[in-house]
Amino acid sequence: MDAENNNNRRPRNLQGLLRFAMEATKEEDAPSRENHVHERMDPERRQFLENALKALTIDVIEQLQTAAETIGSETATEDMKVNAMDTILNYVDDIDTAIDFCKIGGLFVLLPCLCSPYSAIRKKSARLVAELAQNNPYCQQQLLAADVLPKLMDLLTESETAIDGIRAISCLVRSYEPCLNAFTEIGGLECLLGCLQQSEQEKLITRAAFLLNSLCNDFPRIKDELIKLKVIEMIIPLIQPSTEYNICLETLLSALCSLTESNEAIERCRTVEFNFASTLDEIIKVAHDKDECKEIVEYSRLLLKNIFDSEKDGENTDR
């Protein structure tokens, strides 16, 4: 979906960076066997290579400390703090560097920024939390201990910061049960379902559905609690036919597939006023011939089968 799904972390030390840089350069210079012309390096890979080479001559810890001091300074301007956070973001996508940032006390100056009066600083702080927590149990534990979850939940109530807030929460709770437990204890699931009701923010709904789907897959026990909170009743009205590919529709259908593995969820989907079978039939009808909508059609067919086939079998048996 985005960076929050990327499990490929960069080399962890200077030797690894140097080895990667040398290999990348060698590959770029090697002639193609087919056309004997130099293959153009992917821009993202080139940028990483440049950053890797810079890291060979830069004291990263010193850079992190200087940036942290700027963030914590009472005299630093809004722009100065945002730039300092960008500096940190350039480094902490490496697991070891993210851990180092926590160990030098970076969280003590970062987390108060989640409550800054400036939305730009709140947004950047949430992005930094997400980067620190992503696939990093040590940082997840440190952020949990620093009681960051309530601050992130507050960001979900603001249109300007909700997207960054939910991404940070997602990186914290996915695949890390202690954070999930803390999240549920303070009403996090209810807060997450509230994002589904923000009809004017499709991107927020998409991210909420993505997180719900991930939680259902990582922690199946959470499904019953979500169903009791009427997540089915919130999702189904959002599922509408589209003549074009719609990532929000695909994510909602995927989440519903994960949820409908219990009889109670299935019965809720069969509620007459939803007329859900007709909706799914219409989705398949308008999207079946579009390659980009393949997953949407597959999810719709799976839901039809899982929810309504047994109902038809029961009707046939009654007859």
LUMZAVEX-555101 format. One record per residue (C-alpha): residue number from 0; x, y, z. Coordinates in pm, 1 decimal. Layout:
BEGIN
+-------+----------+----------+----------+
! marvo !       c1 !       c2 !       c3 !
+-------+----------+----------+----------+
!   NUM !        X !        Y !        Z !
...
+-------+----------+----------+----------+
***
This chain:
BEGIN
+-------+----------+----------+----------+
! marvo !       c1 !       c2 !       c3 !
+-------+----------+----------+----------+
!     0 !      0.0 !      0.0 !      0.0 !
!     1 !    281.1 !    235.5 !     90.2 !
!     2 !    602.8 !    246.8 !    293.5 !
!     3 !    428.3 !    100.9 !    595.0 !
!     4 !    416.5 !   -234.2 !    408.5 !
!     5 !    782.2 !   -237.5 !    311.4 !
!     6 !    978.5 !   -498.3 !    508.8 !
!     7 !   1306.9 !   -437.0 !    322.8 !
!     8 !   1531.0 !   -238.8 !    551.3 !
!     9 !   1860.5 !    -92.2 !    444.9 !
!    10 !   2210.0 !   -218.5 !    534.7 !
!    11 !   2277.8 !   -180.8 !    906.1 !
!    12 !   2641.3 !    -64.5 !    915.2 !
!    13 !   2902.8 !    123.6 !    719.4 !
!    14 !   3056.2 !   -194.0 !    577.5 !
!    15 !   2714.7 !   -300.6 !    453.2 !
!    16 !   2655.5 !     41.1 !    300.0 !
!    17 !   2992.0 !     35.9 !    128.5 !
!    18 !   2936.5 !   -315.1 !     -5.6 !
!    19 !   2591.3 !   -219.7 !   -131.9 !
!    20 !   2726.2 !     96.2 !   -294.9 !
!    21 !   3001.6 !    -94.8 !   -472.2 !
!    22 !   2762.8 !   -361.6 !   -596.2 !
!    23 !   2509.6 !   -105.5 !   -715.2 !
!    24 !   2778.4 !     87.8 !   -903.6 !
!    25 !   2911.5 !   -231.4 !  -1059.5 !
!    26 !   2564.3 !   -330.0 !  -1176.9 !
!    27 !   2504.5 !     13.7 !  -1326.5 !
!    28 !   2832.9 !      8.3 !  -1517.5 !
!    29 !   2793.9 !   -346.6 !  -1648.5 !
!    30 !   2684.5 !   -352.9 !  -2014.8 !
!    31 !   2354.3 !   -515.3 !  -2103.9 !
!    32 !   2389.0 !   -855.6 !  -2267.1 !
!    33 !   2100.9 !   -778.8 !  -2494.9 !
!    34 !   2166.0 !   -429.6 !  -2624.1 !
!    35 !   2511.2 !   -340.3 !  -2481.4 !
!    36 !   2392.2 !     -3.3 !  -2353.4 !
!    37 !   2414.1 !    123.5 !  -1999.2 !
!    38 !   2101.4 !     47.9 !  -1802.0 !
!    39 !   1960.8 !    355.3 !  -1632.2 !
!    40 !   1954.0 !    320.9 !  -1254.2 !
!    41 !   1616.7 !    355.0 !  -1087.9 !
!    42 !   1588.0 !    707.3 !   -934.8 !
!    43 !   1493.9 !    572.2 !   -591.5 !
!    44 !   1790.3 !    336.0 !   -591.8 !
!    45 !   2021.9 !    614.2 !   -706.9 !
!    46 !   1902.9 !    835.7 !   -420.5 !
!    47 !   1966.1 !    557.5 !   -172.7 !
!    48 !   2312.8 !    500.9 !   -318.1 !
!    49 !   2394.0 !    869.5 !   -277.4 !
!    50 !   2271.7 !    863.2 !     82.5 !
!    51 !   2475.3 !    547.6 !    147.9 !
!    52 !   2792.8 !    710.7 !     20.2 !
!    53 !   2727.0 !   1020.7 !    230.8 !
!    54 !   2679.8 !    802.1 !    536.0 !
!    55 !   3037.6 !    680.0 !    494.6 !
!    56 !   3169.6 !   1026.2 !    577.8 !
!    57 !   2896.8 !   1164.6 !    809.0 !
!    58 !   2876.5 !   1109.1 !   1183.7 !
!    59 !   2511.5 !   1002.8 !   1193.8 !
!    60 !   2482.0 !   1012.5 !   1573.3 !
!    61 !   2612.3 !   1368.1 !   1574.2 !
!    62 !   2356.0 !   1461.8 !   1309.3 !
!    63 !   2076.2 !   1304.0 !   1514.7 !
!    64 !   2187.2 !   1480.0 !   1831.7 !
!    65 !   2207.4 !   1818.1 !   1660.2 !
!    66 !   1861.7 !   1771.6 !   1507.6 !
!    67 !   1716.9 !   1662.9 !   1843.0 !
!    68 !   1862.3 !   1973.5 !   2009.9 !
!    69 !   1695.1 !   2191.0 !   1747.6 !
!    70 !   1360.9 !   2019.7 !   1799.9 !
!    71 !   1383.1 !   2071.6 !   2174.9 !
!    72 !   1500.3 !   2433.0 !   2153.4 !
!    73 !   1259.9 !   2701.0 !   2273.3 !
!    74 !   1412.1 !   2951.6 !   2032.2 !
!    75 !   1397.1 !   2735.8 !   1716.4 !
!    76 !   1134.9 !   2841.5 !   1462.6 !
!    77 !    867.5 !   2615.0 !   1317.7 !
!    78 !   1064.5 !   2576.0 !    993.4 !
!    79 !   1383.9 !   2494.1 !   1180.9 !
!    80 !   1210.8 !   2216.8 !   1374.2 !
!    81 !   1047.5 !   2073.6 !   1062.8 !
!    82 !   1384.9 !   2072.5 !    885.2 !
!    83 !   1543.2 !   1899.5 !   1185.0 !
!    84 !   1276.6 !   1629.5 !   1169.4 !
!    85 !   1346.8 !   1584.3 !    799.3 !
!    86 !   1712.8 !   1530.7 !    885.9 !
!    87 !   1617.6 !   1256.7 !   1130.9 !
!    88 !   1380.4 !   1097.8 !    878.5 !
!    89 !   1670.7 !   1068.5 !    634.5 !
!    90 !   1844.1 !    827.9 !    872.6 !
!    91 !   1596.0 !    636.6 !   1086.6 !
!    92 !   1459.8 !    413.7 !    812.4 !
!    93 !   1760.6 !    201.3 !    908.5 !
!    94 !   1664.4 !    -19.4 !   1205.4 !
!    95 !   1988.1 !     31.0 !   1397.2 !
!    96 !   1982.8 !    407.0 !   1348.4 !
!    97 !   1622.7 !    422.6 !   1469.8 !
!    98 !   1729.2 !    234.0 !   1782.5 !
!    99 !   2022.2 !    472.0 !   1829.0 !
!   100 !   1786.8 !    769.4 !   1808.0 !
!   101 !   1580.5 !    627.7 !   2094.8 !
!   102 !   1892.1 !    548.2 !   2297.8 !
!   103 !   2026.0 !    904.0 !   2277.8 !
!   104 !   1697.2 !   1034.9 !   2420.8 !
!   105 !   1540.6 !   1148.3 !   2095.3 !
!   106 !   1189.3 !   1052.0 !   2205.0 !
!   107 !   1199.5 !   1300.2 !   2495.1 !
!   108 !   1220.5 !   1591.3 !   2252.4 !
!   109 !   1013.7 !   1438.5 !   1973.0 !
!   110 !    695.3 !   1330.4 !   2148.8 !
!   111 !    597.2 !   1672.3 !   2291.7 !
!   112 !    587.6 !   1791.5 !   1930.6 !
!   113 !    278.7 !   1574.5 !   1873.9 !
!   114 !     95.8 !   1836.6 !   2082.1 !
!   115 !    253.4 !   2136.5 !   1907.1 !
!   116 !     21.9 !   2426.0 !   1815.5 !
!   117 !    160.3 !   2399.6 !   1461.1 !
!   118 !     -2.0 !   2134.1 !   1243.1 !
!   119 !    311.3 !   2099.1 !   1027.6 !
!   120 !    511.0 !   1993.4 !   1333.9 !
!   121 !    237.2 !   1756.2 !   1454.0 !
!   122 !    223.0 !   1593.2 !   1110.9 !
!   123 !    599.5 !   1555.8 !   1081.5 !
!   124 !    621.1 !   1416.7 !   1434.5 !
!   125 !    364.8 !   1148.8 !   1350.2 !
!   126 !    559.0 !   1057.4 !   1036.5 !
!   127 !    873.4 !   1022.2 !   1242.7 !
!   128 !    695.2 !    799.2 !   1495.5 !
!   129 !    575.3 !    580.5 !   1207.9 !
!   130 !    926.1 !    549.4 !   1066.3 !
!   131 !   1075.3 !    463.0 !   1403.9 !
!   132 !    811.9 !    200.5 !   1482.3 !
!   133 !    792.0 !     30.4 !   1144.1 !
!   134 !    908.2 !   -333.7 !   1174.6 !
!   135 !   1112.0 !   -236.2 !   1482.2 !
!   136 !   1004.0 !   -407.7 !   1809.0 !
!   137 !   1262.0 !   -220.2 !   2017.9 !
!   138 !   1129.4 !    120.1 !   1909.4 !
!   139 !    769.9 !     -0.7 !   1938.5 !
!   140 !    838.4 !    -91.5 !   2300.5 !
!   141 !   1005.9 !    243.8 !   2370.6 !
!   142 !    719.3 !    437.1 !   2212.7 !
!   143 !    464.9 !    233.8 !   2406.9 !
!   144 !    648.3 !    304.9 !   2731.9 !
!   145 !    648.6 !    676.2 !   2642.1 !
!   146 !    265.8 !    663.5 !   2622.9 !
!   147 !    252.4 !    789.5 !   2266.8 !
!   148 !    -75.9 !    619.0 !   2166.8 !
!   149 !   -315.7 !    870.8 !   2329.5 !
!   150 !   -134.1 !   1156.4 !   2157.6 !
!   151 !   -164.9 !    981.6 !   1821.2 !
!   152 !   -534.4 !    912.3 !   1877.9 !
!   153 !   -588.4 !   1284.7 !   1933.2 !
!   154 !   -446.1 !   1346.3 !   1586.4 !
!   155 !   -724.8 !   1134.9 !   1433.3 !
!   156 !   -978.4 !   1400.8 !   1530.1 !
!   157 !   -811.9 !   1662.2 !   1308.0 !
!   158 !   -849.4 !   1653.2 !    930.6 !
!   159 !   -497.8 !   1794.6 !    883.6 !
!   160 !   -322.2 !   1529.8 !   1090.6 !
!   161 !   -551.7 !   1225.1 !   1074.8 !
!   162 !   -370.8 !   1050.7 !    786.9 !
!   163 !    -29.5 !   1074.9 !    950.9 !
!   164 !   -176.5 !    982.8 !   1287.8 !
!   165 !   -339.0 !    662.8 !   1166.4 !
!   166 !    -24.0 !    558.5 !    980.8 !
!   167 !    179.5 !    601.7 !   1299.4 !
!   168 !    -74.4 !    397.6 !   1496.8 !
!   169 !    -66.3 !    130.2 !   1227.7 !
!   170 !    312.3 !     99.7 !   1246.5 !
!   171 !    293.3 !     76.3 !   1624.7 !
!   172 !     23.6 !   -187.6 !   1669.6 !
!   173 !     67.2 !   -416.6 !   1368.9 !
!   174 !    249.2 !   -737.7 !   1461.8 !
!   175 !    318.8 !   -607.8 !   1813.0 !
!   176 !     60.5 !   -735.2 !   2059.2 !
!   177 !    162.0 !   -523.6 !   2362.2 !
!   178 !     81.0 !   -208.0 !   2164.6 !
!   179 !   -244.5 !   -358.3 !   2039.6 !
!   180 !   -348.8 !   -442.8 !   2395.2 !
!   181 !   -271.8 !    -89.4 !   2512.6 !
!   182 !   -455.6 !     52.1 !   2210.5 !
!   183 !   -772.9 !   -145.4 !   2278.5 !
!   184 !   -766.6 !    -63.1 !   2649.9 !
!   185 !   -790.0 !    310.5 !   2582.8 !
!   186 !  -1069.3 !    283.8 !   2325.6 !
!   187 !   -847.7 !    261.3 !   2019.4 !
!   188 !  -1076.8 !     29.5 !   1825.5 !
!   189 !  -1370.2 !    266.6 !   1870.7 !
!   190 !  -1147.7 !    553.6 !   1759.4 !
!   191 !  -1037.2 !    354.5 !   1455.3 !
!   192 !  -1395.3 !    272.7 !   1358.1 !
!   193 !  -1473.9 !    640.6 !   1387.6 !
!   194 !  -1238.2 !    696.3 !   1095.3 !
!   195 !  -1467.9 !    482.1 !    879.6 !
!   196 !  -1742.5 !    736.4 !    937.4 !
!   197 !  -1542.9 !   1024.9 !    790.1 !
!   198 !  -1715.2 !    997.9 !    454.3 !
!   199 !  -1538.5 !   1303.8 !    313.5 !
!   200 !  -1193.0 !   1154.3 !    374.6 !
!   201 !  -1161.1 !    852.0 !    148.2 !
!   202 !   -788.7 !    817.7 !    211.5 !
!   203 !   -849.5 !    801.3 !    586.3 !
!   204 !  -1115.7 !    534.6 !    535.6 !
!   205 !   -872.7 !    337.0 !    319.8 !
!   206 !   -602.2 !    346.1 !    585.0 !
!   207 !   -850.0 !    252.4 !    858.0 !
!   208 !   -970.9 !    -45.3 !    653.1 !
!   209 !   -612.2 !   -149.0 !    583.4 !
!   210 !   -531.1 !   -145.2 !    954.7 !
!   211 !   -847.6 !   -338.1 !   1040.3 !
!   212 !   -755.4 !   -601.8 !    784.2 !
!   213 !   -402.1 !   -628.9 !    920.6 !
!   214 !   -523.7 !   -662.6 !   1277.8 !
!   215 !   -769.2 !   -935.8 !   1180.6 !
!   216 !   -491.1 !  -1129.5 !   1010.8 !
!   217 !   -229.8 !  -1075.0 !   1283.2 !
!   218 !   -464.3 !  -1117.9 !   1579.7 !
!   219 !   -775.2 !  -1322.0 !   1483.5 !
!   220 !   -918.3 !  -1281.1 !   1833.7 !
!   221 !   -983.1 !   -914.7 !   1760.0 !
!   222 !  -1253.8 !  -1001.0 !   1505.0 !
!   223 !  -1520.7 !  -1079.5 !   1764.0 !
!   224 !  -1463.6 !   -749.1 !   1939.1 !
!   225 !  -1483.7 !   -556.9 !   1612.4 !
!   226 !  -1805.0 !   -733.0 !   1515.7 !
!   227 !  -1958.3 !   -642.5 !   1852.1 !
!   228 !  -1865.3 !   -280.8 !   1780.8 !
!   229 !  -2070.5 !   -308.6 !   1457.8 !
!   230 !  -1782.5 !   -284.8 !   1214.4 !
!   231 !  -1986.8 !   -482.4 !    957.2 !
!   232 !  -2264.1 !   -225.4 !    970.9 !
!   233 !  -2007.7 !     50.4 !    914.0 !
!   234 !  -1824.2 !   -113.0 !    624.7 !
!   235 !  -2108.2 !   -238.8 !    405.8 !
!   236 !  -2266.2 !    103.8 !    333.6 !
!   237 !  -1922.8 !    222.4 !    217.8 !
!   238 !  -1897.8 !    -51.9 !    -43.6 !
!   239 !  -2040.2 !     82.3 !   -367.6 !
!   240 !  -1991.0 !    -18.2 !   -734.6 !
!   241 !  -1729.4 !    176.8 !   -927.9 !
!   242 !  -1657.1 !    180.1 !  -1298.5 !
!   243 !  -1291.8 !    257.4 !  -1227.4 !
!   244 !  -1031.6 !    106.7 !   -999.2 !
!   245 !  -1077.4 !    231.7 !   -643.9 !
!   246 !   -822.7 !    140.0 !   -378.4 !
!   247 !  -1067.0 !    228.2 !   -100.6 !
!   248 !  -1324.0 !    -16.9 !   -239.1 !
!   249 !  -1060.2 !   -290.0 !   -273.2 !
!   250 !   -934.9 !   -238.3 !     83.5 !
!   251 !  -1286.4 !   -241.2 !    229.6 !
!   252 !  -1371.9 !   -563.3 !     45.7 !
!   253 !  -1047.8 !   -723.5 !    164.5 !
!   254 !  -1117.9 !   -624.3 !    525.4 !
!   255 !  -1469.4 !   -763.9 !    503.2 !
!   256 !  -1334.0 !  -1093.4 !    368.5 !
!   257 !  -1115.9 !  -1118.9 !    679.0 !
!   258 !  -1406.3 !  -1037.9 !    908.8 !
!   259 !  -1663.7 !  -1274.9 !    760.7 !
!   260 !  -1520.6 !  -1594.2 !    900.4 !
!   261 !  -1780.1 !  -1623.7 !   1174.1 !
!   262 !  -2151.9 !  -1701.9 !   1156.2 !
!   263 !  -2241.1 !  -1381.1 !   1336.6 !
!   264 !  -2055.0 !  -1168.1 !   1081.8 !
!   265 !  -2221.2 !  -1354.2 !    795.8 !
!   266 !  -2566.7 !  -1304.7 !    944.0 !
!   267 !  -2502.3 !   -933.8 !    981.6 !
!   268 !  -2401.6 !   -911.2 !    615.0 !
!   269 !  -2729.3 !  -1078.3 !    517.2 !
!   270 !  -2938.5 !   -805.3 !    678.6 !
!   271 !  -3216.0 !   -727.8 !    432.0 !
!   272 !  -3179.3 !   -348.9 !    432.8 !
!   273 !  -2821.2 !   -376.5 !    309.4 !
!   274 !  -2920.1 !   -568.0 !     -5.4 !
!   275 !  -2552.6 !   -659.5 !    -10.7 !
!   276 !  -2576.6 !   -945.0 !   -260.2 !
!   277 !  -2708.4 !   -705.5 !   -524.2 !
!   278 !  -2428.0 !   -461.5 !   -449.7 !
!   279 !  -2165.9 !   -732.4 !   -496.6 !
!   280 !  -2331.0 !   -850.6 !   -819.2 !
!   281 !  -2321.7 !   -495.4 !   -953.1 !
!   282 !  -1954.6 !   -452.8 !   -859.8 !
!   283 !  -1868.1 !   -769.6 !  -1051.4 !
!   284 !  -2079.6 !   -661.8 !  -1347.0 !
!   285 !  -1913.7 !   -321.2 !  -1393.6 !
!   286 !  -1557.1 !   -432.8 !  -1314.3 !
!   287 !  -1518.5 !   -790.1 !  -1442.7 !
!   288 !  -1356.1 !   -687.3 !  -1772.8 !
!   289 !  -1100.7 !   -448.2 !  -1620.6 !
!   290 !   -758.8 !   -594.9 !  -1542.5 !
!   291 !   -685.9 !   -332.4 !  -1278.6 !
!   292 !  -1000.2 !   -439.9 !  -1090.3 !
!   293 !   -911.9 !   -808.8 !  -1074.9 !
!   294 !   -875.2 !   -816.8 !   -695.4 !
!   295 !  -1196.9 !   -620.0 !   -647.3 !
!   296 !  -1386.6 !   -876.5 !   -850.8 !
!   297 !  -1220.0 !  -1168.5 !   -672.3 !
!   298 !  -1303.7 !  -1028.9 !   -328.8 !
!   299 !  -1663.6 !   -966.5 !   -436.6 !
!   300 !  -1704.2 !  -1320.3 !   -565.0 !
!   301 !  -1552.0 !  -1462.3 !   -248.2 !
!   302 !  -1792.2 !  -1261.8 !    -32.9 !
!   303 !  -2088.7 !  -1375.9 !   -241.2 !
!   304 !  -1981.4 !  -1734.9 !   -198.3 !
!   305 !  -1902.5 !  -1718.9 !    172.7 !
!   306 !  -2204.1 !  -1511.6 !    274.7 !
!   307 !  -2484.0 !  -1608.4 !     43.3 !
!   308 !  -2417.5 !  -1955.5 !   -102.3 !
!   309 !  -2501.4 !  -2131.7 !    222.5 !
!   310 !  -2816.2 !  -1921.4 !    246.4 !
!   311 !  -2921.8 !  -2041.1 !    -99.5 !
!   312 !  -2842.8 !  -2399.0 !     -5.0 !
!   313 !  -3068.2 !  -2361.4 !    296.2 !
!   314 !  -3347.5 !  -2226.4 !     79.1 !
!   315 !  -3311.8 !  -2519.7 !   -159.8 !
!   316 !  -3322.0 !  -2763.3 !    130.2 !
!   317 !  -3638.4 !  -2601.9 !    267.2 !
!   318 !  -3798.8 !  -2647.1 !    -66.2 !
+-------+----------+----------+----------+
***
